């Protein structure tokens, strides 16, 4: 085994495996090309298959004249259930539906759906060897259905009530026609099922409604007869006559008792006035009497005459005596008239008392009659409930009958589904995909060839080495291997140079070969691949929306970023630079007004977004200056910068953010993702700084890191500012 002792412990030499594969690279490449060619020829020989899809949305549908209540009832049905959607998927694959589609499109006449009729040599051999059932034993209809099902795919779109219908065929027109035909047959079947339900409901409701009408008529007739026989005639639609009579007597009794109490109170007031000798002027019953009013008027006149005569006559004068006698007679008449009024009031009280006694007697009689009527109302209520129940059921049946009868037309009963996407005739075949097949075949052939070579090396023992070999022997073997493998030298040389293309993730290409690396090594050393112009060309080609510039050495790096921005603007790209440095040096180089509003004012809420965008004084580039607000307060809202960058990226071809000597943590706060360009602006490349920054950014997930090292381009663009 290539000099390895059998009793020694051996290990796999991975380097030898790689070298063996590399040494046979031409053979592997040839085999890979042959495999790709065979795959390409096979893909071209295969008959193309076309696929198209129709999508159906399952949702409750009602005619335009349906009421809101009907629509709500339909939407509350089982159509929202996942099991119901799965049931509709199975219904679309039912044999009856497939047979109708096959018959409508006459698919039984197409050879594509009956390959067994033509047969093949391989199929005949398998049938003769009893390794396969003879397909001709099955009926032609079953063979067509089997071929149809093999090309059909019906599925529910996850998380929705949409059903997709896929069909694959050699004919693109047929691939689009069959899913559309299946959808139409499904919708007509669902609509027909609704029509059948409405027709069955109409046929069932007609005799039921006739029977209910008879029952309602009989029940209402029984109620009327019962009312007549038991004297439960209604007065106002809800109250019976005895109950109404009792209510009237009770109301009248209450009124009479009130009149009696009022009369007794008035009589007592008159008695009190008579017994105490008080004036009667305050009693309303006395003052309302016309006789009393005439007597009071006469009394007042006599008193006036007596008063007048007393001034000129003596008390014993006959004229005064006569007037006094007349006054006494008038007062006696007033008292007698008051007694009559009292007697009248007492008569009213007695009449009210008699009326109340009579009403109480009538009330007792009516109460007894009403009690008997209440017992009779129990049977009446039972009859009325029965009549109401029959009437409500009849009204419900009538409403349902009218609804079912109004949906007898096919347009009035839409299916609970609708087509949301019709299948169209495909242009490109679904299978075979020539490019993916060739790529997969080439990659598989490449991998298998490499694996075979590695296994050959392992089984031959050339890829095994003793594990107890002396360090000097191993070192010598490494020297010999290095001498015999000159193609590894470029990699070693690349590791010694601090600024090699292999260290820049954005410059790396999957198709680079070892020869390309050797050619790069042989290029003149004075050609700067990381100048401002080179980086500008790279950014123009990459079409990156956002670039973060880091200047570890300070303002000289920021000046190079300004040069890069102006160079991109001169190249015709819409570019804007955001000054996030601590010194504000980009603002000093580009802004017309050093006190212009900028990013700190925007973050502090002291300036509008449009007021912070300014033009460069020496190019067509735009600038968002550092601003005049407090930096510490502005940095509290630095997380909002991601929204600012998104808005600017939509308006500009490239957004350049000059961050000065920022670190990875600071840059991460500016970007939501890692899909950005990181530019390390180092006018004078220092290997230690560059390697450290490259390592940090790549460890943080930033794979696109570009080195920019000043150069003539920077001097030319900054010369205008000078």
C-alpha positions as CSV (number, residue, x, y, z in Angstrom):
1,X,0.0,0.0,0.0
2,X,2.3,2.6,-1.3
3,X,5.0,1.9,1.2
4,X,2.8,1.9,4.3
5,X,3.5,-1.0,6.6
6,X,0.5,-3.2,7.2
7,X,1.1,-3.3,11.0
8,X,1.2,0.5,11.2
9,X,-1.7,2.7,12.2
10,X,-2.6,4.8,9.2
11,X,-4.6,8.0,8.6
12,X,-6.3,9.4,5.5
13,X,-4.2,12.0,3.7
14,X,-6.8,14.6,2.7
15,X,-4.1,16.5,0.8
16,X,-3.4,13.5,-1.3
17,X,-7.1,13.1,-2.1
18,X,-7.3,16.7,-3.3
19,X,-4.2,16.4,-5.3
20,X,-5.4,13.2,-7.0
21,X,-8.6,14.9,-8.0
22,X,-6.8,17.9,-9.3
23,X,-4.3,15.8,-11.2
24,X,-7.3,14.1,-13.1
25,X,-9.2,17.3,-13.6
26,X,-9.2,17.0,-17.3
27,X,-10.6,13.5,-17.1
28,X,-13.3,14.7,-14.6
29,X,-14.1,17.6,-16.8
30,X,-14.5,15.4,-19.9
31,X,-16.7,12.9,-18.0
32,X,-18.8,15.8,-16.7
33,X,-19.3,17.3,-20.2
34,X,-20.2,13.8,-21.5
35,X,-22.8,13.4,-18.7
36,X,-24.2,16.9,-19.4
37,X,-24.4,16.1,-23.1
38,X,-26.2,12.8,-22.4
39,X,-28.6,14.6,-20.1
40,X,-29.2,17.3,-22.7
41,X,-29.9,14.7,-25.4
42,X,-32.2,12.8,-23.1
43,X,-34.1,15.9,-22.2
44,X,-34.5,16.9,-25.8
45,X,-35.7,13.4,-26.7
46,X,-38.4,13.4,-24.0
47,X,-41.9,14.4,-25.0
48,X,-42.6,17.8,-23.4
49,X,-45.4,17.9,-20.8
50,X,-47.4,21.0,-20.2
51,X,-49.2,21.9,-17.0
52,X,-51.9,24.5,-16.2
53,X,-54.0,25.3,-13.2
54,X,-57.4,26.5,-12.3
55,X,-58.2,27.8,-8.8
56,X,-61.6,27.8,-7.1
57,X,-62.6,29.7,-4.0
58,X,-65.1,28.0,-1.7
59,X,-67.4,30.7,-0.2
60,X,-71.1,31.0,0.6
61,X,-73.0,32.7,-2.2
62,X,-76.6,33.9,-2.3
63,X,-78.6,35.6,-5.1
64,X,-78.8,39.4,-5.2
65,X,-82.4,39.4,-3.9
66,X,-81.5,37.4,-0.8
67,X,-82.1,39.1,2.5
68,X,-79.4,40.0,5.0
69,X,-80.7,37.3,7.4
70,X,-80.4,34.7,4.6
71,X,-76.8,35.8,3.8
72,X,-75.8,35.6,7.5
73,X,-77.4,32.1,7.8
74,X,-75.4,31.0,4.7
75,X,-72.1,32.4,6.0
76,X,-72.6,30.7,9.3
77,X,-72.8,27.3,7.7
78,X,-70.2,24.6,7.5
79,X,-68.4,26.1,4.4
80,X,-65.7,27.6,6.7
81,X,-64.8,24.2,8.0
82,X,-61.5,22.7,6.9
83,X,-63.2,19.3,6.7
84,X,-65.8,20.7,4.3
85,X,-63.0,22.1,2.0
86,X,-61.3,18.7,2.1
87,X,-64.7,17.1,1.1
88,X,-64.9,19.5,-1.9
89,X,-61.4,18.3,-2.9
90,X,-62.7,14.7,-2.9
91,X,-65.8,15.7,-4.8
92,X,-63.7,17.3,-7.6
93,X,-61.9,13.9,-8.0
94,X,-65.1,11.9,-8.0
95,X,-65.7,9.4,-10.8
96,X,-69.0,10.9,-11.9
97,X,-67.4,14.3,-12.4
98,X,-64.4,12.9,-14.2
99,X,-66.6,10.9,-16.5
100,X,-68.6,13.9,-17.4
101,X,-65.5,15.9,-18.2
102,X,-64.1,13.0,-20.3
103,X,-67.4,12.7,-22.2
104,X,-67.7,16.5,-22.8
105,X,-64.2,16.8,-24.2
106,X,-64.2,13.4,-25.9
107,X,-60.9,12.4,-24.3
108,X,-61.6,8.7,-25.1
109,X,-60.6,9.4,-28.7
110,X,-57.1,10.7,-27.8
111,X,-54.2,8.2,-27.8
112,X,-52.7,10.0,-24.8
113,X,-55.4,8.7,-22.5
114,X,-55.3,5.1,-23.8
115,X,-51.6,4.1,-24.2
116,X,-52.5,0.5,-23.6
117,X,-54.4,0.2,-26.9
118,X,-51.3,0.9,-28.9
119,X,-49.0,-1.0,-26.5
120,X,-45.3,-1.2,-26.5
121,X,-42.7,-3.9,-26.8
122,X,-41.5,-3.6,-23.2
123,X,-45.1,-3.7,-21.9
124,X,-45.8,-6.8,-24.0
125,X,-42.7,-8.6,-22.7
126,X,-43.7,-7.8,-19.1
127,X,-47.2,-9.1,-19.7
128,X,-46.0,-12.3,-21.2
129,X,-43.6,-12.9,-18.3
130,X,-46.6,-12.3,-15.9
131,X,-44.7,-9.4,-14.4
132,X,-47.4,-6.9,-15.3
133,X,-51.2,-7.2,-15.6
134,X,-52.5,-6.9,-19.2
135,X,-54.1,-3.4,-19.3
136,X,-56.4,-4.5,-22.1
137,X,-58.2,-6.6,-19.6
138,X,-59.7,-3.4,-18.1
139,X,-62.6,-1.7,-19.8
140,X,-61.7,1.3,-22.1
141,X,-63.6,3.7,-19.8
142,X,-61.6,2.6,-16.8
143,X,-58.3,2.9,-18.7
144,X,-59.1,6.5,-19.7
145,X,-60.1,7.4,-16.1
146,X,-56.8,5.9,-14.8
147,X,-54.8,7.9,-17.3
148,X,-56.8,11.0,-16.4
149,X,-56.2,10.6,-12.7
150,X,-52.5,10.1,-13.2
151,X,-52.2,13.5,-14.8
152,X,-54.6,15.3,-12.4
153,X,-53.7,16.9,-9.1
154,X,-56.4,18.5,-6.9
155,X,-55.3,20.1,-3.7
156,X,-56.2,22.7,-1.1
157,X,-54.0,25.8,-0.9
158,X,-52.6,25.8,2.7
159,X,-54.2,28.4,5.0
160,X,-57.0,29.3,2.6
161,X,-60.4,28.1,1.2
162,X,-58.9,27.9,-2.3
163,X,-58.7,24.6,-4.2
164,X,-56.2,24.2,-7.0
165,X,-56.8,21.9,-10.1
166,X,-53.6,21.0,-11.9
167,X,-53.5,18.9,-15.1
168,X,-50.5,17.8,-17.1
169,X,-50.8,16.9,-20.8
170,X,-48.7,16.7,-23.9
171,X,-51.1,19.2,-25.6
172,X,-50.9,22.7,-24.1
173,X,-54.4,23.5,-25.2
174,X,-55.7,20.4,-23.5
175,X,-53.7,21.2,-20.3
176,X,-55.7,24.4,-20.0
177,X,-59.1,23.2,-21.2
178,X,-59.4,20.2,-18.8
179,X,-59.0,22.2,-15.5
180,X,-61.4,24.9,-16.7
181,X,-63.9,22.2,-17.8
182,X,-63.6,20.5,-14.4
183,X,-64.3,23.8,-12.6
184,X,-67.3,24.5,-14.8
185,X,-68.8,21.0,-14.3
186,X,-68.2,21.3,-10.5
187,X,-70.0,24.7,-10.3
188,X,-72.9,23.4,-12.4
189,X,-73.1,20.3,-10.2
190,X,-73.2,22.4,-7.0
191,X,-75.7,24.8,-8.5
192,X,-77.8,21.8,-9.7
193,X,-77.7,20.3,-6.2
194,X,-79.1,23.6,-4.9
195,X,-81.9,23.6,-7.5
196,X,-82.8,20.0,-6.6
197,X,-82.9,21.0,-2.9
198,X,-85.2,23.9,-3.7
199,X,-87.5,21.7,-5.9
200,X,-87.7,19.1,-3.2
201,X,-88.5,21.7,-0.6
202,X,-91.3,23.1,-2.8
203,X,-92.8,19.8,-3.4
204,X,-92.7,18.9,0.3
205,X,-94.0,22.3,1.5
206,X,-97.1,22.4,-0.7
207,X,-99.1,19.6,1.0
208,X,-97.8,20.7,4.4
209,X,-99.0,24.2,3.9
210,X,-102.5,23.0,2.8
211,X,-102.8,20.8,5.9
212,X,-101.6,23.6,8.2
213,X,-104.2,26.0,6.7
214,X,-107.0,23.5,7.6
215,X,-105.6,23.1,11.1
216,X,-105.3,26.8,11.7
217,X,-108.9,27.4,10.5
218,X,-110.2,24.6,12.8
219,X,-108.2,25.9,15.8
220,X,-109.5,29.5,15.4
221,X,-113.0,28.2,15.0
222,X,-112.7,26.3,18.3
223,X,-111.5,29.4,20.0
224,X,-114.5,31.5,18.8
225,X,-117.0,28.8,19.8
226,X,-115.4,28.5,23.2
227,X,-115.7,32.2,23.8
228,X,-119.3,32.3,22.8
229,X,-120.3,29.3,24.9
230,X,-118.6,30.6,28.0
231,X,-119.4,34.2,27.6
232,X,-115.7,35.2,27.3
233,X,-116.4,38.0,24.7
234,X,-113.5,40.4,24.3
235,X,-114.1,44.1,24.8
236,X,-110.8,45.6,23.5
237,X,-109.1,42.6,22.0
238,X,-107.3,41.4,25.1
239,X,-109.8,41.7,28.1
240,X,-113.0,39.7,28.6
241,X,-116.3,41.4,29.4
242,X,-116.5,40.3,33.1
243,X,-113.0,41.5,33.7
244,X,-113.8,44.8,32.0
245,X,-117.0,45.2,34.0
246,X,-115.2,44.5,37.3
247,X,-112.6,47.1,36.4
248,X,-115.4,49.7,35.7
249,X,-117.2,49.0,39.0
250,X,-114.0,49.2,40.9
251,X,-113.2,52.6,39.3
252,X,-116.8,53.9,40.0
253,X,-116.6,52.7,43.6
254,X,-113.4,54.5,44.2
255,X,-114.9,57.7,42.7
256,X,-118.1,57.4,44.9
257,X,-116.1,56.8,48.1
258,X,-114.1,59.9,47.3
259,X,-117.3,62.0,46.7
260,X,-118.6,60.7,50.1
261,X,-115.5,61.7,51.9
262,X,-115.5,65.1,50.2
263,X,-119.2,65.7,51.2
264,X,-118.6,64.7,54.8
265,X,-115.6,67.1,55.0
266,X,-117.6,70.0,53.6
267,X,-120.5,69.3,56.0
268,X,-118.2,69.2,59.0
269,X,-116.7,72.6,58.0
270,X,-120.2,74.1,57.8
271,X,-121.1,72.7,61.2
272,X,-117.9,74.0,62.8
273,X,-118.7,77.5,61.4
274,X,-122.3,77.4,62.8
275,X,-121.3,76.2,66.2
276,X,-118.4,78.6,66.7
277,X,-120.2,81.6,65.2
278,X,-117.4,82.2,62.8
279,X,-117.9,84.1,59.5
280,X,-119.2,82.1,56.6
281,X,-117.4,84.1,54.0
282,X,-114.5,81.6,53.8
283,X,-116.6,78.5,53.1
284,X,-116.9,77.8,49.4
285,X,-120.2,76.0,49.6
286,X,-121.9,79.0,51.4
287,X,-120.3,81.6,49.2
288,X,-121.4,79.8,46.1
289,X,-125.1,80.1,47.1
290,X,-126.9,83.0,45.3
291,X,-129.4,83.4,48.1
292,X,-126.6,83.8,50.6
293,X,-124.9,86.4,48.3
294,X,-128.2,88.4,48.1
295,X,-128.7,88.3,51.8
296,X,-125.1,89.3,52.4
297,X,-125.5,92.3,50.0
298,X,-128.7,93.4,51.9
299,X,-126.9,93.0,55.2
300,X,-124.0,95.2,54.0
301,X,-126.4,97.9,52.9
302,X,-128.3,98.0,56.2
303,X,-125.1,98.3,58.1
304,X,-124.0,101.2,55.9
305,X,-127.3,103.0,56.6
306,X,-127.1,102.4,60.3
307,X,-123.6,103.8,60.4
308,X,-124.6,106.9,58.5
309,X,-127.7,107.6,60.7
310,X,-125.8,107.1,63.9
311,X,-123.9,110.3,63.3
312,X,-127.1,112.4,63.1
313,X,-129.7,110.5,65.2
314,X,-129.8,109.1,68.7
315,X,-129.7,105.4,69.4
316,X,-133.4,105.3,70.4
317,X,-134.5,106.9,67.2
318,X,-137.3,104.9,65.5
319,X,-135.4,104.9,62.2
320,X,-132.3,103.3,63.8
321,X,-134.5,100.8,65.6
322,X,-136.2,99.9,62.4
323,X,-132.9,99.4,60.5
324,X,-131.5,97.3,63.4
325,X,-134.6,95.1,63.3
326,X,-134.2,94.6,59.6
327,X,-130.5,93.7,60.1
328,X,-131.3,91.1,62.7
329,X,-133.9,89.6,60.4
330,X,-131.4,89.4,57.5
331,X,-128.8,87.6,59.7
332,X,-131.5,85.1,60.8
333,X,-132.2,84.4,57.1
334,X,-128.5,83.9,56.4
335,X,-128.3,81.4,59.2
336,X,-131.4,79.5,58.0
337,X,-130.0,79.4,54.5
338,X,-126.7,78.1,55.9
339,X,-128.6,75.3,57.6
340,X,-130.2,74.4,54.3
341,X,-126.8,74.2,52.6
342,X,-125.6,72.0,55.4
343,X,-128.6,69.7,54.9
344,X,-127.9,69.6,51.2
345,X,-124.3,68.6,51.8
346,X,-125.4,65.9,54.3
347,X,-127.8,64.6,51.7
348,X,-125.0,64.3,49.2
349,X,-122.9,62.3,51.7
350,X,-125.8,59.9,52.4
351,X,-126.4,59.4,48.6
352,X,-122.7,58.7,48.1
353,X,-122.8,56.2,51.0
354,X,-125.8,54.4,49.5
355,X,-124.1,54.4,46.0
356,X,-121.0,52.9,47.5
357,X,-123.0,50.2,49.2
358,X,-124.7,49.3,45.9
359,X,-121.4,49.3,44.0
360,X,-119.8,47.0,46.6
361,X,-122.7,44.6,46.2
362,X,-122.3,44.7,42.4
363,X,-118.6,44.2,42.8
364,X,-119.1,41.0,44.8
365,X,-121.5,39.7,42.2
366,X,-119.1,40.5,39.3
367,X,-116.1,39.1,41.1
368,X,-117.9,35.8,41.4
369,X,-118.7,35.9,37.7
370,X,-115.1,36.9,36.9
371,X,-113.8,34.0,38.9
372,X,-115.8,31.6,36.9
373,X,-114.7,33.3,33.7
374,X,-111.0,33.0,34.9
375,X,-111.5,29.2,35.2
376,X,-113.0,29.2,31.7
377,X,-110.1,31.2,30.3
378,X,-107.7,28.4,31.2
379,X,-109.3,26.2,28.5
380,X,-109.5,29.3,26.2
381,X,-105.8,30.0,26.6
382,X,-104.9,26.4,25.7
383,X,-107.0,26.7,22.5
384,X,-105.4,30.0,21.7
385,X,-101.9,28.7,22.2
386,X,-102.6,25.8,19.9
387,X,-104.1,28.2,17.2
388,X,-101.1,30.6,17.5
389,X,-98.6,27.7,17.2
390,X,-100.3,26.4,14.1
391,X,-100.5,30.0,12.7
392,X,-96.7,30.6,13.3
393,X,-95.8,27.3,11.7
394,X,-97.9,28.1,8.7
395,X,-96.3,31.6,8.3
396,X,-92.8,30.0,8.5
397,X,-93.7,27.4,5.9
398,X,-95.1,30.1,3.6
399,X,-91.9,32.1,3.9
400,X,-89.8,29.1,3.1
401,X,-92.1,28.1,0.2
402,X,-91.8,31.6,-1.3
403,X,-88.0,31.5,-1.0
404,X,-87.7,28.0,-2.6
405,X,-90.2,28.9,-5.4
406,X,-88.2,32.1,-6.2
407,X,-85.0,30.0,-6.6
408,X,-86.4,27.6,-9.2
409,X,-84.4,29.3,-11.9
410,X,-80.7,28.2,-12.5
411,X,-79.4,31.8,-12.1
412,X,-81.1,32.2,-8.8
413,X,-79.1,29.4,-7.1
414,X,-75.4,30.1,-7.6
415,X,-72.9,27.5,-6.4
416,X,-71.1,28.1,-3.1
417,X,-67.8,28.5,-5.0
418,X,-66.4,30.7,-7.8
419,X,-63.4,30.5,-10.1
420,X,-60.7,33.0,-9.0
421,X,-58.1,32.0,-11.6
422,X,-58.7,30.3,-14.9
423,X,-56.1,28.0,-16.5
424,X,-54.4,29.5,-19.5
425,X,-52.5,27.8,-22.3
426,X,-48.9,27.3,-21.1
427,X,-46.1,28.4,-23.4
428,X,-43.2,26.7,-21.7
429,X,-43.3,22.9,-20.9
430,X,-43.5,21.9,-17.3
431,X,-41.3,18.9,-18.0
432,X,-38.5,18.3,-19.0
433,X,-36.6,21.4,-17.8
434,X,-33.5,21.2,-20.0
435,X,-31.3,23.6,-18.0
436,X,-31.9,22.2,-14.5
437,X,-31.6,18.6,-15.8
438,X,-28.3,19.4,-17.5
439,X,-27.0,21.3,-14.4
440,X,-28.0,18.5,-12.0
441,X,-26.5,15.8,-14.2
442,X,-23.3,17.7,-14.6
443,X,-22.9,18.4,-10.9
444,X,-23.8,14.8,-10.1
445,X,-21.3,13.5,-12.6
446,X,-18.7,15.8,-11.3
447,X,-19.3,14.7,-7.7
448,X,-19.4,11.0,-8.6
449,X,-16.2,11.2,-10.6
450,X,-14.4,12.9,-7.7
451,X,-15.8,10.3,-5.3
452,X,-14.6,7.4,-7.6
453,X,-11.1,8.9,-7.8
454,X,-11.0,9.4,-4.0
455,X,-12.1,5.8,-3.4
456,X,-9.5,4.6,-5.9
457,X,-6.8,6.5,-4.0
458,X,-8.0,5.1,-0.7
459,X,-8.2,1.5,-1.9
460,X,-4.8,1.8,-3.6
461,X,-3.2,3.1,-0.3
462,X,-1.8,6.2,-1.9
463,X,-4.0,8.4,0.3
464,X,-3.0,6.7,3.6
465,X,0.0,7.6,5.7
466,X,1.4,6.2,9.0
467,X,0.3,8.1,12.1
468,X,3.6,7.4,14.1
469,X,6.0,9.0,11.5
470,X,8.7,11.2,12.8
471,X,8.1,15.0,12.6
472,X,11.2,15.4,10.5
473,X,9.9,12.8,8.0
474,X,6.5,14.5,7.8
475,X,8.2,17.9,7.3
476,X,10.4,16.5,4.5
477,X,7.4,14.9,2.9
478,X,5.6,18.3,3.0
479,X,8.6,19.9,1.3
480,X,8.7,17.2,-1.4
481,X,5.0,17.6,-1.9
482,X,5.3,21.4,-2.2
483,X,8.0,21.0,-4.8
484,X,5.9,18.5,-6.8
485,X,2.8,20.6,-6.6
486,X,3.6,24.1,-7.9
487,X,-0.1,24.9,-8.5
488,X,-0.5,25.5,-4.7
489,X,2.0,28.3,-4.7
490,X,-0.5,31.1,-5.6
491,X,-2.6,30.3,-2.5
492,X,0.5,30.6,-0.2
493,X,1.5,33.8,-1.9
494,X,-2.0,35.2,-1.5
495,X,-1.9,34.5,2.2
496,X,1.2,36.6,2.5
497,X,-0.2,39.7,0.8
498,X,-2.5,41.8,2.9
499,X,-4.6,43.1,0.0
500,X,-5.4,40.2,-2.2
501,X,-8.6,39.8,-4.2
502,X,-9.2,36.5,-2.3
503,X,-9.7,38.5,0.9
504,X,-12.6,40.5,-0.6
505,X,-15.8,38.6,-0.6
506,X,-17.4,40.8,-3.1
507,X,-14.6,40.4,-5.6
508,X,-14.6,36.6,-5.4
509,X,-16.2,34.7,-8.2
510,X,-17.3,31.0,-8.2
511,X,-15.9,30.5,-11.6
512,X,-12.3,31.7,-10.9
513,X,-9.6,29.0,-11.6
514,X,-6.1,28.6,-10.4
515,X,-4.8,30.0,-13.7
516,X,-6.8,33.2,-13.1
517,X,-5.1,33.6,-9.7
518,X,-1.6,33.1,-11.3
519,X,-2.4,35.7,-13.9
520,X,-3.4,38.1,-11.1
521,X,-0.2,37.5,-9.4
522,X,1.8,38.2,-12.5
523,X,0.1,41.7,-13.0
524,X,2.2,44.8,-12.3
525,X,2.4,45.6,-8.6
526,X,1.8,49.3,-9.2
527,X,-1.7,48.7,-10.5
528,X,-4.1,49.6,-7.6
529,X,-7.2,47.4,-7.7
530,X,-8.6,49.1,-4.7
531,X,-8.5,52.7,-5.8
532,X,-11.5,55.0,-5.6
533,X,-12.1,54.6,-9.3
534,X,-12.1,50.8,-9.0
535,X,-14.5,50.8,-6.1
536,X,-16.7,53.2,-8.1
537,X,-16.7,50.8,-11.0
538,X,-17.5,47.9,-8.7
539,X,-20.5,49.8,-7.1
540,X,-21.8,50.8,-10.5
541,X,-21.8,47.2,-11.6
542,X,-23.2,45.7,-8.4
543,X,-26.2,48.1,-8.3
544,X,-26.1,48.0,-4.5
545,X,-28.7,50.2,-2.8
546,X,-26.7,51.0,0.3
547,X,-23.0,51.4,1.1
548,X,-21.5,51.9,4.6
549,X,-18.1,53.6,4.5
550,X,-15.7,53.1,7.5
551,X,-12.7,55.4,7.8
552,X,-10.5,54.0,10.6
553,X,-7.8,56.6,10.0
554,X,-10.1,59.7,10.2
555,X,-10.7,62.6,7.8
556,X,-8.4,61.4,5.1
557,X,-10.6,58.3,4.7
558,X,-13.7,60.5,4.8
559,X,-12.2,62.6,2.0
560,X,-11.8,59.4,-0.1
561,X,-15.5,58.6,0.5
562,X,-16.4,62.1,-0.7
563,X,-14.3,61.5,-3.8
564,X,-16.1,58.1,-4.4
565,X,-19.5,59.8,-4.1
566,X,-18.6,62.5,-6.6
567,X,-17.1,60.0,-9.0
568,X,-20.4,58.0,-8.9
569,X,-22.4,61.2,-9.5
570,X,-20.2,62.0,-12.5
571,X,-20.9,58.6,-13.9
572,X,-24.6,59.4,-14.0
573,X,-25.8,57.7,-10.9
574,X,-28.2,59.3,-8.4
575,X,-26.2,59.2,-5.2
576,X,-26.5,60.8,-1.8
577,X,-24.0,60.9,1.1
578,X,-25.0,61.0,4.7
579,X,-22.4,62.5,7.1
580,X,-22.4,60.4,10.3
581,X,-18.8,61.3,11.2
582,X,-17.8,63.0,14.5
583,X,-15.7,65.7,12.8
584,X,-18.2,66.6,10.0
585,X,-15.4,66.7,7.4
586,X,-17.6,65.5,4.5
587,X,-20.0,68.4,5.3
588,X,-17.0,70.8,5.2
589,X,-16.0,69.4,1.8
590,X,-19.4,69.3,0.1
591,X,-21.9,71.7,1.7
592,X,-22.3,75.3,0.5
593,X,-23.5,76.3,4.0
594,X,-21.6,74.7,6.9
595,X,-24.5,75.5,9.2
596,X,-27.0,73.7,7.0
597,X,-29.6,71.4,8.7
598,X,-28.6,67.7,8.7
599,X,-29.0,64.3,10.1
600,X,-28.7,65.3,13.8
601,X,-31.5,67.9,13.4
602,X,-33.7,65.3,11.7
603,X,-33.2,62.7,14.5
604,X,-33.9,65.3,17.1
605,X,-37.1,66.3,15.4
606,X,-35.9,69.9,14.7
607,X,-36.0,69.7,10.9
608,X,-38.2,68.1,8.2
609,X,-36.9,65.3,6.1
610,X,-36.8,67.5,2.9
611,X,-35.0,70.3,4.6
612,X,-31.9,68.1,5.3
613,X,-31.1,67.2,1.7
614,X,-28.6,69.6,0.0
615,X,-26.6,69.6,-3.2
616,X,-22.9,69.1,-3.5
617,X,-21.1,72.3,-4.6
618,X,-18.8,70.5,-7.0
619,X,-21.0,67.7,-8.4
620,X,-24.5,66.4,-9.0
621,X,-24.4,64.3,-5.8
622,X,-26.6,65.1,-2.8
623,X,-25.6,65.5,0.8
624,X,-27.3,65.1,4.2
625,X,-24.9,67.1,6.5
626,X,-24.0,66.4,10.0
627,X,-26.4,69.1,11.3
628,X,-26.3,71.5,14.3
629,X,-28.2,69.6,17.0
630,X,-26.6,67.8,19.9
631,X,-25.0,64.6,18.7
632,X,-25.7,62.6,21.9
633,X,-29.4,63.5,21.9
634,X,-29.6,62.7,18.2
635,X,-27.9,59.3,18.6
636,X,-30.7,58.2,21.0
637,X,-32.9,57.9,17.9
638,X,-30.3,56.3,15.7
639,X,-32.5,53.3,15.3
640,X,-34.9,55.4,13.2
641,X,-32.1,55.8,10.6
642,X,-33.1,52.4,9.1
643,X,-36.4,53.9,8.0
644,X,-34.5,56.9,6.6
645,X,-32.2,54.7,4.6
646,X,-35.1,52.7,3.2
647,X,-36.8,55.9,2.0
648,X,-33.5,57.2,0.4
649,X,-32.8,53.8,-1.2
650,X,-36.1,54.0,-3.0
651,X,-35.3,57.5,-4.4
652,X,-31.6,57.1,-5.2
653,X,-29.5,54.6,-7.0
654,X,-27.0,54.5,-4.1
655,X,-27.0,55.7,-0.6
656,X,-23.5,56.2,0.9
657,X,-23.2,56.5,4.7
658,X,-19.8,57.9,5.9
659,X,-19.5,56.6,9.5
660,X,-15.9,57.7,10.3
661,X,-14.1,55.3,12.6
662,X,-17.2,53.3,13.5
663,X,-17.2,49.7,14.7
664,X,-19.3,46.7,13.8
665,X,-21.8,47.3,16.6
666,X,-22.4,50.8,15.4
667,X,-22.9,49.8,11.8
668,X,-25.3,47.0,12.8
669,X,-27.6,49.6,14.3
670,X,-27.9,51.4,10.9
671,X,-28.9,48.3,8.8
672,X,-31.8,45.9,9.2
673,X,-30.1,43.2,7.1
674,X,-26.6,42.2,6.0
675,X,-27.3,42.9,2.3
676,X,-25.1,46.0,2.2
677,X,-21.7,47.0,0.9
678,X,-19.1,47.7,3.6
679,X,-16.3,50.0,2.3
680,X,-13.1,50.2,4.4
681,X,-11.7,53.6,3.4
682,X,-7.9,53.3,4.1
683,X,-5.9,55.7,1.9
684,X,-2.7,54.2,3.3
685,X,-3.3,50.5,3.7
686,X,-2.3,49.2,7.1
687,X,-2.3,45.4,7.2
688,X,-3.1,45.1,10.9
689,X,-6.1,47.4,10.8
690,X,-7.4,46.0,7.5
691,X,-7.2,42.4,8.6
692,X,-8.8,43.1,12.0
693,X,-11.7,45.1,10.5
694,X,-12.2,42.5,7.8
695,X,-12.4,39.7,10.4
696,X,-14.8,41.6,12.6
697,X,-17.3,42.4,9.8
698,X,-17.2,38.9,8.3
699,X,-17.8,37.4,11.7
700,X,-20.8,39.7,12.1
701,X,-22.3,38.4,8.9
702,X,-21.2,41.1,6.5
703,X,-19.8,39.2,3.5
704,X,-19.5,42.1,1.0
705,X,-16.5,44.0,2.4
706,X,-14.5,46.2,0.0
707,X,-11.2,47.9,0.5
708,X,-10.7,51.5,-0.9
709,X,-7.2,52.9,-0.7
710,X,-7.3,56.5,-2.1
711,X,-5.3,56.9,-5.3
712,X,-5.3,59.3,-8.2
713,X,-9.1,59.3,-8.5
714,X,-9.4,60.8,-5.1
715,X,-6.8,63.5,-5.8
716,X,-8.6,64.4,-9.1
717,X,-12.1,64.7,-7.5
718,X,-10.8,66.6,-4.5
719,X,-8.8,68.9,-6.6
720,X,-11.9,70.9,-7.6
721,X,-12.6,71.5,-3.9
722,X,-9.1,72.9,-3.5
